[in-house]
């Protein structure tokens, strides 16, 4: 994007600015922008940084509750978890970079979300991820491509997280053909902090120094925010220079240095240099504080020769922070970061001008008003139109004669169902020694808070097929499922962070999907009393005109008051009784059964009933507190049959179950708000009494016993089922190595 041979209009268009936006910039400045200023506006007004297409629909999210300390608008959200402690968490996407360069794209996604959390003053204690690809079975070009992408992404996530010493304790890996041109990589981090020691991204106090800390700045990542705000074409190879390169060992040093810094009373605020690097961090800090700033870009530590002011402002080099320090504390801060062998420099100061003034070897190279750039980016009211594909989508009839045994064999061997130990075994899930319920244990993950007697449970979920057939109800169902998984661990769901992945917002049908999904999240979070405390929007997930399914990934966090009462999700002991909680109906819209047996994603969305969902949570949580349960697992993809079979193979015990249904295939129905629980025989009467008091449907399914899986007319030897469940994924992913 050089300006040598371009006029101003061509330069703006090359930076993905519209001519209307260029006119707006001229009005803000009272003159024509120079090259550096064009770069600043293009980054800050990109979709990735400004949310200009989505902000309109995000404003109504419920964000407050007595336990919410910090909601959206900061690096991460914060909730009070009691005993003077707070959980700090956030979820973000690194989709485009991971498609272009899977290892570094995924690795720097993990690095970025870790910085968002420890910037707030929290030590990261758990990671999760949600990754989505096209089908990886077979010899097609797409399958081969996505096996390569999956291997690279998993390696990148593990490589960075493991080096940081933060356990990856859960997540999801799913497959749909809509991700053929855009795999999705959403990363989540949770940290622990003292509730009264949270740090914010502020830059205030005239004369207070602005300091740069971390790695040196290079040219990697230039234009990354703009690249992530556009659709892909077949010319993706040329975009590789916009993918950042991460160094987890430097980030580990940066983490420890920052945590040491926070113990001293030296700073006003601190901000991660994420998308748009020095530009976003400086403008956001000054914007929140309604202040101005002077920065001397020639004082920024550089690792390459010949770098320009434009390069310094737009670089997305990793492992860097911007600090607003208290005047007089400069040397103390320098001493801390030099002790950890990190670069540190005073590069500017806070002013009261309201402008960002940039200097290069003593000469002013840019001057831009802060507020219009950081707080007043254009808010677009894009056209919306109900997608044409929804017409007639609910007219599919499940009228073929398919035996339940054949259907079970097909569904249980599906890549979405089988165990992903090939993936999660590459992640260190036990480092820090707090993990109680880690990857592979089904449903939500849990970690012990050693400083208290409590545990935190978390889960990342989204059934994209449900979101495709009904974006509003599908998004609501994602909130419900993530909360359900947390509740199945015995924890009370408290709050969510989201990562909203959609196609091209210039397509009215995509904006309709987005608007509907936001409404679903708003309603669900309000009804379930789980506010949204932060999140991320990723648009333009489209290649050659083909967009992804609506994918509003939801990460729920909950609190369990007793770390010794974290419920497992697999069967525990021979002779125990199995129950199904919740009502099973013939609901197959968006189901795995319909996808596998009829090769379509269609149908009517299962009923969404928040009262029934809360009944389920309440019943399991209270029964667990009363020590009435041995295990609990929610019923989702594949219905009761698949849920029971998973519980059996992971628990290494057989199950014998029988359930009366209106239609025999309803054993694969994906009705919401259901769970299977395991109870000792001596506790059955007390449990049934509790369920009756909660007015929730409760039926005995059968027993944990033997070495077979027997569910109505479905039969499978446990050893054979286990071989499929635990080994198929590895056989597929390694077939071309």
C-alpha positions in Angstrom: 0.0 0.0 0.0 2.6 2.6 -1.0 1.5 6.1 -1.8 4.1 6.9 -4.4 1.9 6.6 -7.5 -1.6 6.9 -5.8 -3.8 10.0 -5.5 -5.6 10.4 -2.2 -8.8 8.6 -3.3 -6.8 5.6 -4.6 -4.9 5.5 -1.4 -8.1 5.5 0.7 -9.6 2.7 -1.4 -6.4 0.7 -1.1 -6.8 0.9 2.7 -10.4 -0.3 2.4 -11.8 3.1 3.2 -14.8 4.3 1.3 -14.8 7.7 -0.5 -17.6 8.8 1.9 -15.4 7.9 4.8 -12.5 9.8 3.2 -14.8 12.9 3.0 -15.6 12.4 6.7 -11.9 12.2 7.5 -11.2 15.5 5.7 -14.0 17.1 7.7 -12.6 15.8 11.0 -9.1 17.0 10.2 -10.1 20.2 8.3 -7.6 19.2 5.7 -6.5 16.2 3.6 -5.0 13.3 5.6 -1.4 12.2 5.0 -0.3 8.7 4.6 0.2 7.9 8.3 -3.2 9.4 9.1 -4.9 7.3 6.3 -3.4 4.2 7.9 -4.7 5.2 11.3 -8.2 5.8 10.2 -8.3 2.7 8.1 -7.3 0.5 11.0 -9.5 2.2 13.6 -12.5 2.3 11.3 -12.0 -1.2 10.1 -14.8 -3.7 10.9 -12.4 -5.5 13.1 -11.7 -2.6 15.4 -14.8 -0.4 15.1 -17.7 -2.9 14.9 -19.3 -0.4 12.5 -21.7 -3.0 11.1 -22.5 -4.8 14.3 -22.5 -2.1 17.0 -26.1 -1.3 16.4 -27.2 -4.8 17.4 -24.8 -5.2 20.3 -26.1 -2.2 22.3 -29.0 -4.0 23.8 -27.1 -6.9 25.4 -27.7 -7.4 29.1 -24.4 -6.5 30.8 -25.1 -5.8 34.4 -25.7 -8.0 37.5 -24.6 -7.7 41.1 -21.6 -10.0 40.4 -20.4 -8.1 37.3 -17.4 -6.0 38.1 -16.5 -5.0 34.5 -18.7 -5.4 31.5 -17.9 -4.9 27.7 -15.6 -2.1 26.7 -12.3 -3.1 28.3 -9.7 -5.7 27.4 -11.8 -8.4 29.2 -14.9 -8.8 31.4 -14.7 -9.4 35.2 -17.1 -11.1 37.6 -17.0 -11.4 41.4 -16.6 -15.1 42.4 -16.6 -14.4 46.2 -14.0 -14.5 48.9 -12.4 -11.3 47.5 -11.5 -12.9 44.1 -12.7 -12.2 40.6 -12.7 -14.2 37.3 -11.4 -12.2 34.3 -12.3 -13.7 30.9 -12.7 -13.0 27.2 -13.1 -14.9 23.9 -11.8 -13.7 20.6 -11.4 -14.8 17.0 -8.3 -15.3 14.9 -10.1 -16.8 11.9 -8.6 -15.1 8.9 -4.9 -15.4 10.1 -5.5 -19.1 10.9 -6.7 -19.8 7.4 -3.7 -18.1 5.8 -1.1 -19.5 8.2 -2.6 -22.0 10.6 0.2 -22.4 13.1 1.0 -18.7 13.7 -2.6 -17.6 13.2 -3.8 -19.9 16.0 -0.7 -19.3 18.2 -1.0 -15.5 18.1 -4.8 -15.8 18.7 -3.9 -17.6 22.0 -1.2 -15.0 22.8 -3.6 -12.1 22.1 -6.4 -13.4 24.4 -3.9 -14.2 27.1 -2.7 -10.6 27.0 -6.2 -9.3 27.1 -6.7 -11.1 30.4 -3.4 -10.4 32.2 -3.6 -6.8 31.1 -6.5 -6.5 33.6 -4.2 -7.6 36.4 -5.2 -11.3 36.4 -3.0 -14.4 36.2 -4.3 -16.7 33.4 -5.4 -20.0 34.8 -7.4 -21.7 32.0 -7.7 -21.7 28.2 -10.3 -23.1 25.9 -10.8 -23.0 22.2 -13.6 -23.5 19.7 -12.3 -24.5 16.3 -14.3 -25.4 13.2 -13.4 -26.9 9.8 -14.8 -28.5 6.7 -15.0 -32.3 6.7 -11.7 -34.0 7.0 -12.6 -37.5 5.9 -11.7 -38.8 2.4 -9.2 -37.8 -0.3 -10.9 -34.7 -1.7 -8.9 -31.5 -2.0 -11.0 -29.8 0.7 -10.6 -32.7 3.1 -6.8 -32.7 2.6 -6.6 -28.9 3.0 -8.6 -29.0 6.2 -6.6 -31.8 7.7 -3.5 -29.6 7.1 -5.3 -26.6 8.6 -6.5 -28.6 11.7 -3.0 -30.0 12.3 -1.5 -26.5 12.1 -4.1 -24.9 14.3 -3.8 -27.5 17.0 -0.1 -27.3 16.9 -0.2 -23.5 17.2 -2.7 -23.5 20.1 -0.6 -26.1 22.0 2.7 -24.6 21.1 1.8 -21.2 22.6 -0.4 -22.2 25.5 1.9 -24.9 26.7 4.9 -22.6 26.7 2.9 -20.0 28.7 2.2 -22.6 31.4 -1.6 -22.1 31.1 -3.7 -25.3 30.9 -6.1 -25.8 28.0 -9.0 -27.5 29.8 -11.8 -27.7 27.2 -13.4 -26.5 24.0 -15.0 -27.9 20.9 -14.0 -29.1 17.4 -16.7 -29.3 14.8 -17.1 -29.9 11.1 -19.4 -28.4 8.5 -18.8 -27.9 4.8 -19.6 -24.2 5.1 -16.1 -23.7 6.7 -14.3 -25.0 3.5 -13.2 -21.5 2.7 -12.9 -20.1 6.2 -12.0 -22.3 9.2 -12.8 -20.6 12.5 -10.5 -20.3 15.5 -11.9 -18.8 18.6 -9.7 -18.6 21.7 -10.8 -18.2 25.3 -8.8 -17.3 28.4 -9.8 -17.0 32.1 -7.7 -15.4 34.7 -7.8 -14.9 38.5 -7.4 -11.6 40.3 -8.2 -9.9 43.5 -11.6 -8.3 43.0 -10.3 -4.9 44.1 -7.1 -5.0 42.0 -8.4 -4.7 38.5 -6.5 -2.6 36.0 -8.1 -0.7 33.1 -6.9 0.7 29.8 -6.8 4.4 30.7 -4.4 7.2 29.8 -5.1 10.3 32.0 -3.3 12.9 34.0 -1.6 15.6 32.0 2.2 15.0 31.9 2.0 11.4 32.9 4.4 9.3 30.8 3.4 6.9 28.1 5.6 3.8 28.0 6.2 1.0 25.6 7.0 -2.5 27.0 7.6 -6.0 25.6 9.0 -7.1 22.3 10.6 -4.9 19.6 8.4 -3.7 16.8 8.8 -5.2 13.3 6.7 -5.2 10.1 4.8 -8.4 10.8 1.1 -8.0 10.9 1.0 -4.8 8.9 -2.6 -4.3 7.8 -3.9 -7.2 9.8 -7.0 -5.4 11.1 -7.9 -4.3 7.6 -7.2 -7.8 6.3 -9.6 -9.3 8.9 -12.3 -6.9 7.7 -12.6 -8.2 4.2 -13.7 -11.4 2.5 -11.2 -13.9 1.0 -10.6 -14.7 -2.6 -8.5 -17.3 -4.1 -5.5 -15.0 -3.7 -4.9 -15.8 -0.1 -1.2 -16.6 -0.3 -0.4 -12.9 -0.9 -1.9 -12.1 2.5 0.7 -14.1 4.5 2.7 -11.0 5.5 -0.3 -9.8 7.5 -0.2 -12.8 9.9 1.8 -12.0 13.0 4.5 -14.2 14.4 4.3 -15.1 18.1 7.0 -15.8 20.7 5.4 -17.4 23.8 8.6 -17.3 25.8 8.7 -13.5 25.5 5.0 -13.4 26.4 5.7 -15.5 29.5 8.3 -12.9 30.6 5.9 -10.1 29.8 3.2 -11.8 31.9 5.4 -12.1 34.9 6.8 -8.6 34.5 3.2 -7.1 34.3 2.1 -9.1 37.4 5.1 -7.7 39.3 4.3 -4.2 38.0 0.7 -4.5 39.2 1.9 -5.1 42.8 3.5 -1.7 42.8 1.6 1.6 42.7 3.2 2.8 39.5 0.6 3.0 36.7 -2.6 4.6 35.7 -3.6 2.2 33.0 -2.3 -0.5 30.6 -3.4 -1.8 27.2 -2.5 -4.7 25.0 -1.3 -3.9 21.5 -3.7 -6.2 19.7 -5.3 -5.6 16.3 -3.9 -2.3 14.8 -1.1 -2.4 17.4 0.2 0.9 18.7 -2.7 2.7 16.9 -5.5 0.9 18.7 -3.8 0.8 22.1 -3.0 4.6 22.1 -6.3 5.8 20.7 -8.4 3.5 22.9 -6.5 4.5 26.1 -6.8 8.2 25.3 -10.3 7.8 24.0 -11.7 6.2 27.2 -10.1 9.0 29.2 -11.1 11.9 26.9 -7.5 13.0 26.8 -4.8 13.6 24.3 -1.3 12.1 23.8 2.1 12.8 22.3 4.2 10.0 21.0 7.7 10.0 19.6 7.7 7.1 17.2 11.5 7.1 16.7 11.8 6.1 20.4 9.8 2.9 19.8 12.1 -0.1 20.0 12.5 -1.5 16.5 13.8 -4.8 15.3 14.1 -3.9 11.6 16.0 -1.2 9.7 14.3 1.5 7.8 10.9 1.4 9.6 8.6 4.4 9.0 6.0 6.1 11.3 3.4 4.2 9.3 5.1 0.9 10.1 5.3 1.7 13.8 1.7 2.7 14.1 0.2 -0.2 12.1 2.5 -3.1 13.0 0.9 -6.0 14.8 4.0 -7.4 16.2 3.2 -9.5 19.2 3.9 -9.4 23.0 3.7 -5.7 23.4 1.9 -3.4 25.9 1.3 0.4 26.2 1.4 1.8 29.7 0.2 5.1 31.1 2.6 5.5 34.1 2.5 7.8 37.1 4.9 10.7 36.6 8.1 9.9 38.5 7.7 6.2 38.3 9.5 5.7 35.0 12.8 4.3 36.4 11.0 1.9 38.7 9.0 0.6 35.7 12.2 0.4 33.5 13.9 -1.6 36.3 11.1 -4.2 36.4 11.0 -4.8 32.6 14.8 -4.8 32.2 15.0 -7.4 35.0 12.7 -9.6 32.9 14.9 -8.8 29.8 12.2 -7.0 28.0 12.3 -3.8 25.9 11.0 -0.7 27.7 11.0 2.9 26.6 9.3 6.2 27.5 7.8 7.2 24.1 5.4 10.0 25.0 3.1 11.7 27.5 -0.6 12.4 28.2 -1.9 15.8 27.2 -5.2 17.7 27.5 -5.4 18.6 23.8 -7.7 15.8 22.8 -5.4 15.1 19.9 -3.0 12.3 19.1 0.3 14.1 18.1 2.9 11.9 16.5 6.5 12.9 16.0 9.4 11.4 14.0 12.8 12.7 15.0 11.4 15.9 16.3 9.1 16.6 13.4 5.3 16.2 13.7 4.2 13.5 11.2 0.5 13.2 12.1 -2.1 14.9 14.3 -5.5 13.4 14.7 -8.4 14.2 17.1 -8.7 11.1 19.4 -12.5 11.0 20.0 -13.6 10.9 16.4 -11.2 8.0 15.7 -11.7 5.9 18.8 -15.3 6.7 19.9 -17.1 8.0 16.8 -16.3 5.5 14.0 -19.1 5.3 11.5 -22.1 3.2 12.6 -23.6 1.5 9.5 -27.2 0.7 9.1 -26.8 -2.0 6.6 -29.7 -3.5 4.7 -31.2 -6.7 6.1 -33.3 -9.4 4.3 -34.5 -12.7 5.5 -32.4 -15.4 3.7 -34.2 -17.0 0.8 -32.9 -20.5 1.9 -35.2 -20.4 4.9 -38.3 -20.7 2.8 -39.5 -24.3 2.9 -36.6 -25.4 5.1 -39.1 -26.9 7.6 -40.8 -29.1 5.0 -38.3 -32.0 5.2 -40.1 -35.3 6.1 -38.2 -38.0 7.9 -40.1 -40.8 6.2 -37.4 -43.3 5.3 -37.1 -46.7 6.9 -33.9 -46.6 8.8 -33.1 -49.0 11.7 -32.0 -47.4 14.9 -29.0 -49.7 15.0 -27.8 -48.4 11.6 -28.4 -44.8 12.5 -26.6 -45.3 15.8 -23.5 -46.8 14.1 -23.4 -43.9 11.6 -23.9 -41.2 14.2 -21.6 -42.6 16.9 -18.7 -42.8 14.3 -19.3 -39.2 13.1 -16.3 -36.9 13.4 -18.4 -34.5 15.5 -19.2 -37.2 18.0 -15.9 -39.2 18.4 -13.3 -38.3 21.0 -10.8 -35.6 20.0 -7.9 -36.8 22.2 -5.6 -36.4 19.2 -6.3 -32.7 19.5 -6.4 -32.2 23.3 -3.5 -34.5 24.1 -1.3 -31.9 22.5 -2.5 -29.3 25.0 -1.1 -29.4 28.6 -4.3 -29.5 30.6 -2.8 -30.2 34.0 -0.2 -27.5 34.4 -0.8 -25.3 37.5 -2.4 -28.5 39.0 -5.8 -26.9 39.4 -7.7 -28.9 36.7 -10.5 -31.0 38.1 -12.5 -31.7 34.9 -10.4 -31.3 31.8 -10.8 -32.1 28.0 -12.3 -35.4 27.1 -14.4 -35.7 30.3 -17.5 -34.5 28.5 -19.6 -31.3 29.1 -18.1 -28.4 31.0 -14.6 -28.1 32.3 -13.7 -27.2 35.9 -10.7 -25.8 37.8 -10.0 -25.5 41.5 -9.4 -22.1 43.0 -6.7 -22.9 45.5 -7.1 -19.7 47.3 -10.7 -20.6 48.3 -12.7 -23.8 48.5 -14.5 -23.0 45.3 -14.2 -24.2 41.7 -15.0 -22.4 38.4 -16.7 -24.3 35.6 -16.7 -23.2 31.9 -17.9 -24.3 28.5 -17.6 -23.1 24.9 -20.5 -24.1 22.7 -22.5 -23.4 19.5 -24.5 -25.7 17.4 -24.1 -24.0 14.0 -26.7 -26.2 12.3 -29.4 -24.8 14.7 -28.1 -21.3 14.0 -28.4 -22.0 10.2 -32.1 -23.1 10.4 -33.1 -20.4 12.9 -30.4 -17.8 13.8 -32.3 -16.3 16.7 -33.3 -19.6 18.4 -30.0 -21.2 17.5 -28.1 -18.4 19.2 -30.4 -18.7 22.2 -29.8 -22.5 22.2 -26.0 -21.8 22.3 -26.3 -19.8 25.4 -28.6 -22.5 26.9 -26.1 -25.3 26.0 -23.1 -23.5 27.4 -25.0 -22.8 30.6 -26.3 -26.4 30.8 -22.8 -27.8 30.5 -21.6 -25.6 33.3 -24.6 -26.6 35.4 -23.9 -30.3 34.7 -20.6 -29.8 36.6 -22.6 -28.6 39.6 -21.8 -24.9 39.1 -24.2 -22.0 38.9 -23.8 -20.2 35.5 -22.9 -16.6 36.0 -21.9 -14.8 32.8 -20.9 -15.2 29.1 -18.4 -13.9 26.7 -19.1 -14.4 23.0 -17.4 -14.6 19.7 -19.9 -13.8 16.8 -18.6 -15.3 13.6 -20.6 -14.4 10.4 -20.2 -14.0 6.7 -20.1 -10.8 4.6 -22.1 -7.9 6.3 -22.5 -6.3 2.9 -24.9 -9.2 2.2 -28.3 -8.2 3.6 -29.1 -11.9 4.4 -25.9 -12.1 6.6 -26.9 -9.0 8.4 -30.4 -10.4 9.0 -28.7 -13.5 10.5 -26.5 -11.4 12.7 -29.4 -9.2 13.9 -31.5 -12.3 14.7 -28.6 -14.0 16.5 -28.1 -11.0 18.7 -31.7 -11.0 19.6 -31.5 -14.6 20.6 -28.5 -13.9 22.8 -30.1 -10.9 24.4 -33.3 -12.8 25.3 -31.5 -15.9 26.5 -29.0 -14.0 28.7 -31.8 -11.9 30.2 -34.0 -14.9 30.9 -31.2 -17.1 32.3 -29.7 -14.2 34.3 -26.3 -14.6 32.6 -25.1 -11.2 31.4 -22.7 -10.6 28.5 -19.5 -9.2 30.0 -17.4 -9.0 26.8 -16.9 -10.5 23.4 -15.8 -10.2 19.8 -17.3 -9.9 16.4 -15.7 -11.5 13.3 -17.4 -10.7 10.0 -16.3 -11.3 6.4 -15.9 -15.0 7.0 -16.5 -15.6 3.3 -14.5 -16.9 0.4 -15.5 -16.5 -3.2 -19.0 -15.5 -2.1 -19.6 -18.4 0.1 -20.1 -17.5 3.8 -20.0 -19.6 6.9 -23.1 -20.6 8.9 -24.0 -18.1 11.6 -21.7 -19.1 14.4 -22.2 -17.2 17.6 -19.8 -19.1 19.9 -20.7 -18.7 23.6 -18.4 -19.3 26.5 -20.2 -19.5 29.9 -18.5 -19.3 33.3 -20.0 -20.5 36.5 -19.1 -20.9 40.2 -19.2 -24.0 42.2 -19.1 -23.3 45.9 -17.5 -26.6 46.8 -14.5 -27.7 44.7 -15.0 -31.2 46.1 -18.4 -31.5 44.5 -17.5 -31.1 40.8 -19.8 -33.6 39.0 -18.3 -35.9 36.4 -20.1 -36.5 33.1 -19.4 -40.2 32.6 -20.8 -43.2 34.3 -19.2 -44.0 37.7 -20.2 -47.4 39.2 -21.9 -50.6 38.4 -25.5 -50.9 39.7 -26.2 -47.2 39.7 -29.5 -45.9 38.3 -29.8 -43.7 35.2 -32.5 -41.0 34.8 -33.5 -38.7 32.0 -34.5 -35.2 33.1 -36.6 -33.1 30.7 -39.1 -33.8 28.0 -38.1 -35.7 24.8 -40.1 -34.7 21.7 -39.8 -35.6 17.9 -37.5 -32.6 17.2 -35.0 -33.2 14.5 -34.5 -29.7 12.9 -30.7 -29.1 12.5 -30.0 -32.5 14.0 -27.0 -34.7 13.4 -29.6 -37.4 12.5 -31.0 -35.4 9.7 -27.6 -34.4 8.4 -26.3 -38.0 8.4 -29.4 -39.9 7.3 -30.9 -37.3 4.9 -27.8 -35.2 3.9 -29.5 -31.9 4.7 -29.4 -29.2 7.3 -33.0 -28.3 7.6 -36.2 -28.6 9.7 -37.8 -26.6 12.5 -35.8 -25.5 15.5 -36.4 -27.5 18.7 -38.6 -25.7 21.2 -36.8 -23.1 23.4 -38.2 -22.9 26.9 -36.2 -20.9 29.4 -38.4 -22.1 32.3 -37.6 -25.7 31.6 -33.9 -24.9 31.1 -33.7 -23.2 34.5 -35.6 -26.1 36.1 -32.9 -28.4 34.8 -30.0 -26.3 36.1 -31.6 -25.9 39.4 -32.4 -29.6 39.8 -28.9 -30.8 39.0 -27.2 -28.1 41.1 -29.3 -28.7 44.1 -29.1 -32.5 43.8 -25.4 -32.2 43.6 -25.2 -30.0 46.7 -27.2 -32.6 48.5 -24.8 -35.4 47.3 -27.6 -37.2 45.4 -25.8 -37.4 42.1 -22.8 -39.4 40.8 -22.7 -38.0 37.3 -24.6 -35.7 35.0 -24.4 -35.2 31.2 -26.5 -32.9 29.0 -28.3 -34.4 26.0 -27.5 -32.6 22.8 -26.0 -33.7 19.4 -27.3 -37.2 18.6 -29.9 -37.3 21.4 -30.2 -39.7 24.3 -28.6 -42.6 22.4 -25.3 -40.8 21.7 -25.2 -39.2 25.2 -25.6 -42.5 26.9 -23.0 -44.2 24.7 -20.5 -41.4 25.4 -21.1 -41.7 29.2 -20.5 -45.5 28.9 -17.3 -45.5 26.8 -15.7 -42.6 28.8 -16.7 -44.3 32.1 -15.5 -47.7 30.8 -18.8 -49.3 32.0 -21.8 -50.7 30.1 -25.3 -49.3 30.2 -28.7 -51.0 29.9 -31.4 -48.5 29.2 -35.0 -48.5 28.0 -37.1 -45.4 27.3 -40.7 -45.2 26.1 -41.0 -42.7 23.2 -43.7 -41.7 20.7 -41.5 -42.7 17.8 -38.6 -45.1 18.2 -36.2 -42.8 16.3 -36.8 -40.1 19.0 -33.9 -41.7 20.8 -31.8 -39.4 18.4 -34.1 -36.4 18.9 -32.2 -33.2 19.9 -34.9 -31.6 22.1 -33.3 -29.0 24.4 -33.2 -28.7 28.2 -32.5 -32.4 28.9 -29.8 -34.3 30.9 -29.0 -37.8 32.0 -28.0 -38.3 35.6 -26.6 -41.2 37.5 -27.8 -41.9 41.1 -26.9 -44.5 43.7 -29.9 -46.9 44.4 -30.1 -45.7 48.0 -30.5 -42.1 46.8 -33.2 -42.7 44.2 -36.2 -41.9 46.4 -34.7 -38.7 47.6 -33.7 -37.7 44.1 -37.1 -38.5 42.7 -38.7 -36.4 45.5 -36.4 -33.5 44.6 -37.2 -33.7 40.9 -40.9 -33.8 41.7 -40.6 -30.7 43.8 -39.0 -28.9 40.9 -41.8 -30.0 38.6 -39.4 -31.4 36.0 -40.0 -34.5 33.8 -38.0 -37.3 35.3 -37.9 -40.9 34.1 -35.8 -43.9 34.9 -33.7 -45.0 31.9 -31.9 -48.1 33.3 -28.7 -49.1 35.0 -25.0 -48.9 34.7 -23.9 -52.5 34.3 -22.1 -55.0 32.1 -19.8 -54.6 29.2 -22.4 -53.6 26.5 -24.3 -50.6 25.4 -28.0 -51.5 25.2 -30.5 -48.7 24.6 -33.9 -49.8 23.4 -33.3 -51.6 20.1 -29.6 -50.5 19.9 -26.8 -52.8 20.9 -23.1 -52.4 20.9 -20.2 -54.2 22.6 -18.4 -51.7 24.8 -15.0 -52.6 23.4 -16.1 -52.0 19.8 -17.8 -48.7 20.7 -14.7 -47.6 22.6 -12.4 -48.4 19.6 -14.6 -46.3 17.3 -14.9 -43.5 19.8 -11.3 -43.2 20.9 -9.4 -44.1 17.7 -11.3 -43.0 14.7 -10.3 -39.4 14.8 -6.6 -40.2 15.0 -6.9 -42.6 12.0 -8.6 -39.9 9.9 -6.4 -36.9 10.8 -3.1 -38.9 10.3 -4.1 -40.7 7.1 -1.9 -38.6 4.8 1.1 -38.2 7.1 
